[in-house]
Amino acid sequence: MDVPVDPRTSWGLAVPGSMPRTAELEPLVTRVLAPNPSGMTLDGTNTYVVGAPGSGQAVLVDPGPDDPAHLAAVEAALAARDARCVTVLVTHHHGDHAEAALPWGEHFGAQVAAATPAVAGPRGRVLAAGERLALAGTTLGVVPTPGHTADHLAFRLESGAVLVGDHVLGRGTSVVTHPEGDVVAYLDSLRRVHDLGPSALYCGHGPELTDDPGAVLDFYLAHRAYREHQLLGALAEGPATVDELVATVYAEVPHQLWPAAAQSTRATLDKLRAEGRVEGGIEADASEPVRLA
């Protein structure tokens, strides 16, 4: 199997560290970058301010960390739109996306909406797949995208763009967390977003993807198939622990990202075990080698 080629390498995307704090992506959307860069969050968490111009209202998608400077930047973006926040939407429960949801909902007097009551809070709204949310002079479609986490959602805008959270990143590939992540669900979710024919992917981290979103989704599908192929190839050489497999399959990846790679590896091995193709130690604390079935 050939190594899949990432189409983004020729797109001239913003290099790491160069994304502006605030950017107008389209009439419906302003992106505000949170000050929490890291190896996992790339430049930081992207918070999206969504609403029809002139509506006087806006929705915040993924408020991110509960950081005073970030809140001030979001409030400035709302002021520039002459809008008040009426709803806070959250793609999934990870803290770099959801930490500020409840405190900012209280601050703005806005309802929080997410896939689970734990994130939405006691006065929040639990969203269902396929809902259409009429908010801030526009409509957002709720798209279930489990895989990275079990509770992951995306939101489709009237423009055709999709706010994809951590389902797709502006650079690199997303982690399928373990044990709650699910590779089969993740692949299905990639196909679901692909079938929408998105005009753009607005990612939870990294730059927006506008040149050919479908090509990125095709790459993500091919990348996961290639990692599976690599794991089976490594196991054909003999049994190996998860850590040994990560060292082989992710040799080109910086070592500080190997713990995240181990999560995706375990999630992929879970899929292969369910298919009867591998057996042995897969859980996080297991030292038993994995082997071909």
C-alpha positions as CSV (number, residue, x, y, z in Angstrom):
1,M,0.0,0.0,0.0
2,D,1.4,3.4,-1.0
3,V,1.8,6.1,1.6
4,P,-1.2,8.5,1.1
5,V,-0.3,12.0,0.0
6,D,-1.7,14.9,2.1
7,P,-3.2,17.4,-0.3
8,R,-2.7,20.2,2.2
9,T,1.1,20.2,1.7
10,S,0.7,22.2,-1.5
11,W,-2.0,24.6,-0.3
12,G,0.1,27.3,1.3
13,L,-1.6,27.1,4.7
14,A,-0.6,29.4,7.5
15,V,2.6,28.0,9.1
16,P,2.5,27.1,12.8
17,G,2.6,30.1,15.0
18,S,1.4,32.5,12.3
19,M,-2.4,32.3,12.6
20,P,-4.0,35.6,13.5
21,R,-5.8,36.0,16.8
22,T,-9.0,36.9,15.0
23,A,-10.0,36.2,11.4
24,E,-13.2,36.8,9.4
25,L,-13.7,33.5,7.5
26,E,-17.0,34.4,5.8
27,P,-19.9,36.7,6.5
28,L,-21.3,34.1,8.9
29,V,-18.1,33.2,10.8
30,T,-15.4,34.9,12.8
31,R,-12.6,32.7,14.2
32,V,-11.0,33.6,17.5
33,L,-7.8,31.7,18.4
34,A,-7.3,30.8,22.1
35,P,-3.9,31.3,23.7
36,N,-3.3,27.5,24.4
37,P,-0.9,26.3,21.8
38,S,0.7,22.9,22.3
39,G,1.7,19.8,20.4
40,M,-1.8,18.5,20.6
41,T,-3.8,21.8,20.2
42,L,-1.5,23.1,17.4
43,D,-1.8,27.0,17.4
44,G,-4.5,26.8,20.0
45,T,-8.2,26.1,20.1
46,N,-10.3,27.8,17.5
47,T,-13.5,29.4,18.9
48,Y,-16.0,30.3,16.2
49,V,-18.5,33.2,16.4
50,V,-21.4,32.4,14.1
51,G,-24.3,34.5,13.1
52,A,-26.0,36.4,10.2
53,P,-24.6,39.9,9.8
54,G,-27.1,42.4,11.2
55,S,-29.0,39.9,13.3
56,G,-27.6,41.3,16.5
57,Q,-27.0,37.8,17.7
58,A,-24.2,35.1,17.5
59,V,-23.5,31.6,18.6
60,L,-20.2,30.6,20.1
61,V,-18.9,27.2,19.0
62,D,-16.2,25.6,21.2
63,P,-15.4,28.4,23.6
64,G,-12.3,26.5,24.6
65,P,-10.3,27.3,27.8
66,D,-11.8,29.6,30.4
67,D,-9.1,32.2,29.9
68,P,-9.7,35.9,30.6
69,A,-7.7,37.1,27.6
70,H,-9.5,34.7,25.3
71,L,-12.9,35.9,26.7
72,A,-11.8,39.5,26.0
73,A,-10.9,38.5,22.4
74,V,-14.3,36.8,21.9
75,E,-16.1,39.8,23.3
76,A,-14.3,42.1,20.9
77,A,-15.3,39.8,18.0
78,L,-18.9,40.0,19.2
79,A,-18.7,43.8,19.5
80,A,-17.3,44.0,16.0
81,R,-20.4,42.2,14.8
82,D,-22.7,44.3,17.1
83,A,-24.0,41.0,18.4
84,R,-24.7,39.3,21.7
85,C,-24.0,35.6,22.4
86,V,-27.3,33.7,22.5
87,T,-26.1,30.1,22.6
88,V,-22.8,28.2,23.3
89,L,-22.4,25.0,21.2
90,V,-19.7,22.4,22.0
91,T,-18.4,19.8,19.7
92,H,-17.2,17.4,22.4
93,H,-16.2,17.2,26.1
94,H,-12.4,17.7,25.9
95,G,-11.4,20.6,28.1
96,D,-9.6,22.5,25.4
97,H,-13.0,22.8,23.7
98,A,-15.5,22.7,26.6
99,E,-13.9,24.2,29.7
100,A,-15.4,27.6,29.2
101,A,-18.8,26.5,28.1
102,L,-20.7,26.6,31.4
103,P,-18.9,29.7,32.9
104,W,-19.3,31.6,29.6
105,G,-22.9,30.5,29.3
106,E,-23.5,32.0,32.7
107,H,-21.5,35.2,31.8
108,F,-23.4,35.8,28.6
109,G,-26.8,34.5,29.9
110,A,-26.7,32.0,27.0
111,Q,-27.8,28.4,26.9
112,V,-25.1,25.7,26.5
113,A,-25.9,22.9,24.0
114,A,-23.9,19.7,23.5
115,A,-24.3,16.0,22.9
116,T,-24.4,15.1,26.6
117,P,-25.9,16.5,29.8
118,A,-22.5,16.5,31.4
119,V,-21.3,19.1,28.9
120,A,-24.6,21.0,28.4
121,G,-25.1,21.5,32.2
122,P,-28.3,21.3,34.3
123,R,-30.0,24.1,32.3
124,G,-28.5,23.2,29.0
125,R,-29.8,21.5,25.8
126,V,-28.8,18.0,24.7
127,L,-28.6,17.9,21.0
128,A,-29.9,15.1,18.7
129,A,-28.4,14.0,15.4
130,G,-30.0,15.7,12.5
131,E,-31.4,18.6,14.4
132,R,-31.5,22.0,12.7
133,L,-30.9,24.9,15.0
134,A,-32.4,28.2,14.0
135,L,-30.1,30.6,15.8
136,A,-28.6,34.1,15.3
137,G,-30.4,34.6,12.0
138,T,-29.1,31.4,10.4
139,T,-29.5,27.6,10.7
140,L,-26.9,25.1,11.9
141,G,-27.3,21.4,11.2
142,V,-26.2,19.0,13.9
143,V,-24.0,16.3,12.4
144,P,-23.0,13.3,14.6
145,T,-19.3,12.6,14.2
146,P,-18.3,10.1,16.9
147,G,-14.9,8.5,16.7
148,H,-12.4,10.9,18.2
149,T,-14.7,10.8,21.2
150,A,-18.0,9.1,21.7
151,D,-19.9,12.4,22.1
152,H,-18.4,14.3,19.1
153,L,-20.6,16.6,17.0
154,A,-20.0,18.8,13.9
155,F,-22.2,21.7,12.8
156,R,-23.1,22.4,9.2
157,L,-23.6,26.0,8.2
158,E,-26.0,27.4,5.6
159,S,-22.9,28.4,3.5
160,G,-22.0,24.7,3.2
161,A,-19.0,24.9,5.6
162,V,-18.8,22.4,8.4
163,L,-17.4,23.2,11.9
164,V,-15.6,19.9,12.5
165,G,-14.1,20.3,16.0
166,D,-11.4,17.6,16.4
167,H,-12.8,15.3,13.8
168,V,-10.4,16.9,11.2
169,L,-7.5,19.1,12.0
170,G,-6.0,22.0,10.0
171,R,-2.7,20.2,10.1
172,G,-1.8,16.6,10.6
173,T,-4.5,14.0,11.6
174,S,-6.8,13.5,14.5
175,V,-6.4,11.1,17.4
176,V,-8.9,8.4,17.9
177,T,-8.9,8.3,21.7
178,H,-8.9,5.1,23.6
179,P,-10.9,3.5,25.2
180,E,-13.8,5.8,24.3
181,G,-12.7,6.5,20.7
182,D,-13.9,4.1,18.0
183,V,-12.1,3.7,14.7
184,V,-15.1,2.2,12.9
185,A,-17.3,5.1,14.1
186,Y,-14.6,7.5,13.1
187,L,-14.4,6.2,9.6
188,D,-18.2,6.3,9.2
189,S,-18.1,9.9,10.5
190,L,-15.5,10.9,7.9
191,R,-17.7,9.5,5.2
192,R,-20.8,11.2,6.6
193,V,-19.1,14.6,6.5
194,H,-17.7,13.8,3.0
195,D,-21.2,13.1,1.8
196,L,-22.3,16.6,2.9
197,G,-20.0,18.0,0.2
198,P,-18.6,20.7,2.5
199,S,-17.5,24.0,1.0
200,A,-15.0,24.4,3.8
201,L,-13.8,22.6,7.0
202,Y,-13.4,24.9,10.0
203,C,-11.3,22.8,12.3
204,G,-11.0,22.9,16.1
205,H,-7.2,23.4,15.7
206,G,-5.2,24.8,12.8
207,P,-6.1,26.7,9.7
208,E,-9.4,26.5,7.8
209,L,-9.5,24.0,4.9
210,T,-11.1,25.6,1.9
211,D,-9.2,24.5,-1.3
212,D,-10.6,21.0,-1.6
213,P,-12.2,19.7,1.7
214,G,-13.2,16.4,0.1
215,A,-9.6,15.7,-0.8
216,V,-8.7,16.1,2.9
217,L,-11.4,13.7,4.0
218,D,-10.2,11.2,1.3
219,F,-6.7,11.6,2.8
220,Y,-7.9,11.0,6.3
221,L,-9.6,7.8,5.2
222,A,-6.6,6.6,3.3
223,H,-4.3,7.5,6.3
224,R,-6.3,5.4,8.7
225,A,-6.2,2.5,6.2
226,Y,-2.4,2.9,5.8
227,R,-1.9,2.9,9.6
228,E,-3.9,-0.3,9.8
229,H,-1.8,-1.8,7.0
230,Q,1.4,-0.8,8.9
231,L,0.3,-2.4,12.1
232,L,-0.6,-5.7,10.3
233,G,2.8,-5.6,8.6
234,A,4.7,-5.0,11.8
235,L,2.8,-7.9,13.5
236,A,3.6,-10.2,10.5
237,E,7.2,-9.9,11.7
238,G,6.2,-11.2,15.1
239,P,4.3,-10.3,18.3
240,A,4.8,-6.8,19.7
241,T,3.6,-4.7,22.5
242,V,1.6,-1.5,21.8
243,D,4.7,0.6,22.7
244,E,6.8,-1.4,20.3
245,L,4.2,-1.0,17.5
246,V,4.1,2.8,18.1
247,A,7.9,3.0,17.9
248,T,7.8,1.2,14.6
249,V,4.7,2.6,12.9
250,Y,5.2,6.2,14.2
251,A,9.0,6.4,13.9
252,E,8.7,9.6,11.9
253,V,6.5,11.3,14.4
254,P,8.0,13.4,17.3
255,H,8.3,11.4,20.4
256,Q,6.2,13.8,22.5
257,L,3.2,12.7,20.3
258,W,3.7,9.0,20.8
259,P,1.3,8.8,23.8
260,A,-1.5,10.2,21.5
261,A,-0.3,7.8,18.7
262,A,-0.6,4.9,21.3
263,Q,-4.3,5.8,21.7
264,S,-5.0,5.7,18.0
265,T,-3.0,2.4,17.8
266,R,-5.0,0.8,20.6
267,A,-8.3,2.0,19.0
268,T,-7.2,0.4,15.6
269,L,-6.1,-2.8,17.3
270,D,-9.6,-2.9,19.0
271,K,-11.1,-2.8,15.5
272,L,-8.7,-5.6,14.2
273,R,-9.5,-7.7,17.3
274,A,-13.2,-7.4,16.7
275,E,-12.6,-8.5,13.1
276,G,-10.7,-11.6,14.4
277,R,-7.4,-10.4,12.8
278,V,-5.3,-9.9,16.0
279,E,-5.3,-11.1,19.6
280,G,-3.4,-10.3,22.8
281,G,-2.8,-7.3,25.0
282,I,-4.4,-4.1,23.8
283,E,-5.5,-2.3,27.0
284,A,-3.5,0.6,28.3
285,D,-1.9,-1.3,31.2
286,A,-1.3,-4.5,29.3
287,S,2.3,-5.7,28.7
288,E,1.2,-8.8,26.8
289,P,2.3,-8.6,23.2
290,V,-0.3,-8.3,20.4
291,R,-0.1,-11.0,17.7
292,L,-1.8,-11.9,14.5
293,A,-4.8,-14.2,15.0
